[in-house]
Amino acid sequence: MIGGQASREVKQIFSKIEEYLGVVVAEPVPEKAEPSTSNTCPSCGKPVGAADKFCQNCGAKLK
């Protein structure tokens, strides 16, 4: 299952549940990623120094 196909299948499953139970099932709301206050690289998750401009592990630009 990829992207749109998975989404369609989930909607079909919700529809069948609603039919069976006679209730409306709310679609899940995607969780928003909260900004990280810890000193970890947003790309690889490895620890980084507070003053680092680039991740020492993957080279991603920080801040």
TAMOKA-V955222 format. One record per pair of residues at least 12 apart in sequence whose ideal C-beta (glycine too) atoms are under 6 Angstrom apart, sorted by sequence separation. I is the first residue (numbers start at 1). J is the second residue. D is the distance in whole Angstrom. If there is no record, write none. Layout:
<<I,J,D> <I,J,D>>
//
This chain:
<<44,57,5> <41,55,4> <44,58,4> <43,58,5> <43,60,4> <41,60,6>>
//
